[in-house]
Every structure is written in structure tokens, then in C-alpha cells.
Amino acid sequence: MDTQQITAPPCAPSPVPGDATPSSGVIHINFRHAAGFTVIGNHLAQHRGLSLVAIGLAVHIQSLPAGAKIGIKHLAERFPESETRIAAALRELEATGYLHRSRVRLPDGRIVTRTISYNQPGADPATVTTPQPRTRPRKPEAPLPPPPPREPAPEPEPTREPQPPAPQPVAAPRPMPAPHPAPAPVLVPAPTTRKAPPPPLPQPQSPTPELHRSAAALLADLRRHTPQLTLSETDIHTLTPGVATWLERDAHPDTIRHTLTTDLPVPLKHPAKLLRHRITTLLPPPLPEAQDLTPARPGVIVIPLQNCDRCDRAFRSRHPGHCRDCRTEDVSRGSAGLGYAA
């Protein structure tokens, strides 16, 4: 009866004063990286104006070596996000200063996109300093022993001074011929390469007010789908005949809108010039007629139908005239007339 029965667990130890472990939220367990790491600033990792896709894409770009490909199609093959989301994330990074994209013409004539990544936007590149390597101070060298005293040099024996040679007659210098004047350089004018004028904008064959009104409304509505294609009234008035030609050739408005707004260059500097180029070069041909779509049978000649001039009966012949019965009746009448006359 004197043994104490323990039925409850002992109390938990009280927390150590000064313990920094939070009671809720994230707990960090960090290890120091020795190789293969990238330093990312909190201004990017905790940016309040960027989406998660843009922050992750910026971290991925800063971890790549110089010269790596970061095009939209290349990133879409690397990550599960679509090209549309990746393009929107790149535009976010470009708007906040983490990326800068520009078009550059190479010496061979090709135009490529050059992308510059900034790990801290707004920093002055001239203020970035590179740490210099530390050098150990040199130990003071031990003093050298004094040189031994030199022995006096023996006095030289007196020598006779050499007699100067007899002067020889100097020949008179020959006159140098006058140099020929150098020919004047011939200036050849550099060849001037003129740029070919752009092709004219297509014009509809039968312009109507309804056709122009529909074309102008389609152009003005492009900014709802793509804000980069915000056009002025002058640009809409200029491009309306070209879009009217598309509508005249039975092109659907959704097809025209998709052709004009797909795969736009970044950044888009001249939207009106781009739309003029696409309207002119991508113009579809007119739709063919029904008889043009009928396949021709090889080896079979189809003779057209004609209506008889007398009885209006249909018969096949290459030339209009009378049908077979009318021709037979004419022949029989002519024969009877000849017999009666005889």
C-alpha cells in the first residue's frame, strides 16, 4: 500500500528561455551550400507585384549560365506552363526591370533577340566593385654585407697618339631626280541600296458602306483582345480597305482576328505597320465557284446541251440549231416537195 501508482505521464519540460523556434508557420532548416547555388535577393523572392510564375521564372533565369537559351518556346518545353503564361511572366519581369529584351541585327543580317537579366533592378553598374585578392606582407630582407675593398688599378703605360689619316678628296654629290607626283586618287561613289517600297494595300472590288463599317469595327475591336494593337483613328481609316477585302473574300472575322493578333513580336513598336504587312502578305485568294470544284473525268468529252430553235427540246450539240427530229422532218418535207414537182 505504500507504493505510489503512476497513471499519468510526467509534465512536458518548460521551454528553454530564448528559444527562437516559432509555435506556428514555416521552420527553416538551412545548410551551407559549397557549390552549385545562386544568390537571390528578397526583393525578388518576396516581390508583391509579381506572380509566382514570374518569380520562379526569374530565379530560373538567374541560375542559368551566360548564353543559355530562354526563348518562350524553349521555356515551354522545359516547364509545364503554356507559352501564353510564360510570355505573360516575361512581360512582368520586363516591366519591373528584372529583364530587358531588344532586337539586334547580326553581321550576317539575321535579327535575334538579346535578353539581359538583372539580379537587382535599379542598381548602377558603375558602382559595382570587384573584391581584390589579399596579399601577404613581405618580410624585411636581411641587410647585405659590405663589399670588399677594391685594389688600386695599375697605371696604364703611355701610348703614342695615333696620327690622323690624310684627308681624301670628297666627290660632289649627284643631284637627286625630282620625284614624280603621285596620281590623284579616283573617288568611286559608294553604291546606294534603295529599299523596295512596300506592296500596296489590297482594295475591295465592290466597296459598300456596310463592308467598310464591319472592317473598321473589327480593327477598333483588336485592343480588347490584344492591348498592344491599340490603333488611332487615322490608322483604322488607312487599314479599313485591306480588311474589307478579306471580308469580301468570305474570310470569317475570327479568322482575321487570329491572323492579326497571333505571334506578335516583343516589344511591338509599330502596330500599324505590322498589321499592314500581315493584311497585304497573308491575303487569301477568292473562293472558287462550284463548277471549278467539279473533278474532270479524263478521256471523256462532255458535249453541252442546246435548246432546239423550233420545238425548244433539249439536245446535245456543240452549236445551237435544230434537234434530230426537226432536221429529219425538214429532210422529209424537202423530199416530198421534190416528188410533187416532178
Number of C-alpha atoms within 10 A of each C-alpha: 4 4 5 6 7 7 6 6 6 7 6 6 6 6 7 7 6 6 7 7 10 8 7 6 7 8 9 7 5 6 6 6 8 6 6 6 9 12 9 14 12 8 11 19 14 11 13 9 11 17 14 14 16 22 20 14 19 22 18 12 19 16 14 12 8 10 8 8 13 15 14 16 13 11 17 17 11 10 11 9 12 13 17 10 14 21 17 14 21 22 19 19 20 17 12 13 16 20 19 16 15 11 13 12 11 9 7 6 8 8 11 11 13 12 16 14 17 17 18 13 13 10 10 8 7 6 7 8 7 6 6 6 6 6 6 6 6 6 6 6 6 6 6 6 6 6 6 6 6 6 6 6 6 6 6 6 6 6 6 6 6 6 6 6 6 6 6 6 6 6 6 6 6 6 6 6 6 6 6 6 6 6 6 6 6 6 6 6 6 6 6 6 6 6 6 6 6 9 10 10 17 19 16 17 10 9 13 11 8 10 18 20 12 15 24 20 12 19 23 16 16 18 14 10 12 14 10 17 22 18 18 11 11 9 17 19 14 14 21 22 21 23 30 27 26 25 18 18 16 13 18 11 15 10 10 18 16 12 14 21 16 9 8 13 11 14 11 10 10 11 16 17 12 15 19 21 17 14 22 18 11 12 17 13 10 12 10 8 8 7 7 9 8 8 7 10 8 6 6 7 8 11 11 11 14 18 16 18 13 10 11 11 15 13 17 14 15 11 10 14 15 21 20 12 12 16 12 12 11 12 12 11 11 11 11 11 11 9 8 7 6 6
